[in-house]
Amino acid sequence: MNKKLFNIPKQLMPFLFICLFSIQMQVSRAQNSVSTSDILKSSFKTSQVLFNEDRTALLSNTNFNMPLIENVEFRTESRDLLLKRQEYTIRISPNSVRAISSHNQINKNRLKEIEIENQIQINLELEKRYYLIIDLIFNERMITLFEEKQDQLNDKLFLLGERVYDTNFDVKDLIEAEDDLFDTKLRTSTIKEENNHLKKRIIQSLGSSLDSLQLDNDQLLQVEHILNHNQKDSLESDNLPIKLQKLKLNTLENEMRLNVAKSNQFLDYVQAKYGGKNSFLFNENFSIGLGFNLPFFGNSNEKKGAIYHKKLSEESEILYLANKLKERQRLDQDALNIAIKNYTTLVEQNEQSSVNSIYETYQKIEGVSPLMLLKLKILQHKKKIEIIKAEHELYTSYIRSLASKELLFQQPYLNYLSSGLEPIILID
């Protein structure tokens, strides 16, 4: 059995080796393949996001509310060191209902502030990963195009080298081809280096130990969807930075109310005092006392002034953020419109270019100079590179516009780079 199994003709050995190598490469590629949704999902697993979630959970389960009773004091006083003349006093200092309400609202606001800060961090991480994916996809496309361009320029230099001694030889053509080849090699090397850096950043964001990464972008959103996509207006509710500032403003207002409530609190304490038996039979020295604050003698203007100045600062910040948001949305929408216009113009020009028709015609004619055909092909290739650059900018502008309108961060989260806008499932 073993002899038959390993009795392989020598002629088939190279073919078998190639098959095994191909299978191994496919398995390795499949193991290192990462989808765009996997990369986007990692936004919710950064150390800062997880820390903020733990902090929020801890604070949510801890009671920081102001109690009805501020404090309870027990006092005792001895007279003539006689136990029967010992006096005992219990004093209770209450909090006002207004102070309790304001204090509790401050705690709720501060917890909500942490939640919003965490959501802002998630949104930043998510947007950053969208740009990483887009840059990686189009860098790889550019690498392929530039490598093809190198082959074309090498062929051009070879054909020019065969015509060096022709009477109509133009040395300027040779020099330009060599310079173009040098620039193309340099640009290819730079993009490859950028690509390696992008892959390392993505692997790091995934928390993976992969040495290499293969992006699975088979279900990438088609460019036609972006061209035909009618974006909604921004969300009716305030964006997160504005919500955060409004919460801070509300916190300051409640701090002011708390300060006023404490300064205007009329009842300071209630106490009960027991001083033992007096000289009359069955009579006890027992008394109840009340302490009152006189608000017009207090002075809290200094605290009120400081809080009022902070309040004005927060109101100014809200107005600034609102204007900044409108300006960013306008600029990002203009940038998207320009990117769409540039891309469609380049595609139309390429389709209507006479270079394509001349190249197809010359291919059918016998005796046409191979150098002429190659030059036409290089021109076609140059237009492809320009179109890919425009497409890259189109995808980037599309995501940036969604982000500025906060449509990118609506829940449930969607993968806006997938053809079907598939949901980002956060539960493993």
Disulfide bonds with the S-S distance in Angstrom:
none
